Amino acid sequence: MKDLNKELEKKYERMGKLRADISVMPRPFTITIYTLIIISVVGLLLSFLLGITIAMWVAAGSLLVVILMYFIASRICPVRYTEVMVKSEGKRLVFQVLSEKNVIFSDGEYTLEYKNKEVKERPSGIMYPELSYAAPLKAHYTRTESKSNKMFYVGDYTTAEGKKIVYKVQVSVKFVDGFSANGKKVVFDCINDRSTGLGIPAALAEEIIKRGTVLPKNDIFLSKR
């Protein structure tokens, strides 16, 4: 059987540029919603089995709150950003774009954040590292899955905090098309697309260059922000 880890590394090496749109629901919202769903289900069961009117009202109220929370969350609560990776002189440069006024950068050695027209070190690193494009490379792969004519490598990784993450990486003949991490899906777009560039604030570009990192002119340009 072929070494899935080496095969995955080869596919990643062929990708010089990619883009991924990422959306993550904050944990408190998720916990609250699931709690209300459980309450509503228990309430409905009690109302059917015991005919308890109060339980039915509780269940109906919980379901209404769940619907309202999903409506609110779909509009304002998820953390949404675009991650762009570009190779430059052997380094993989990662940009996480939350908005034109808020951009996070990392080359694997340091992390910077442009926010409120200032560039500062970001000691915590990039956002949601387990969902970053290269995160699946940390896992150990033991099997494959086929679904709807798509091939997936399946492996797992345990973080320093003891959290186990199961990665399912969708692969094509040459590239990695995306992955899921404990059910959260990330899709790669514009793989090696020469026509796709990224505009970043001039202040951020200046700080990156000061630190000796080379920005590829064909892929990275200065925005007006």
Phi, psi and omega in degrees: 000137183290154179282107184295326180296316179292321178298319180294318179299320179297318181294321177295321182298333182282350183262111181266346181199142176200167180223145178215131175265125187238136178227128183230129177278128178304141184303316181303321178296316181298314180298315181298316181297314180295324178297316180294324177297316179298317179299317181294321179294314178298319179298318179295319179298316179296321181292324179286319184281321186247353180068032182275114183295320181300318180299322180293319178295321178297316180297315180296318179296319180295318179296321179297317179296319178301314180298316179296320181294321177296320179297313180294315183297323182294340183259321188233342191267325182297144173276118182240136176201163177251130177253130179237132176244133177225133177275139178211116178050047176085352179257147173261113181266127183246127176241128174248111186258106176275326175195177178296337182259002182216106182227134177251138180231144174209142174248013180095341180254327178213162180229132178240154175227129174262118182205140181055038177065020178233150176248124181226157172296146177240091184301331182284352179083196182287165178284142175041066182302333179290347178251002178291156190306323185266001183305322180299340180293342179281341185278163176252125186257132186237346183204170178237158176226144175243132180209123180053048179062022177243145181253135179233137169265133184243126179207179180219161181215137178251123182287171179297335179275359179090006179278129179267129179242126177261121180257134170240108187257122179276125183238150171247192182298318184254322193241176169260126184268348181151184181199168171236144179234107185052040176093343179276123189261139176232126181247133179270135177235165173054040180294120180057028180277112185291338183277354183261120178239174180227127176266129179234156180300143182300322181297322179291316179300319180298317181292322179297314181295323178303328183273008174089008179270132181268126177264124180294121185296329183284341184248332183240127176227168184272132175272175181276351182279000000 
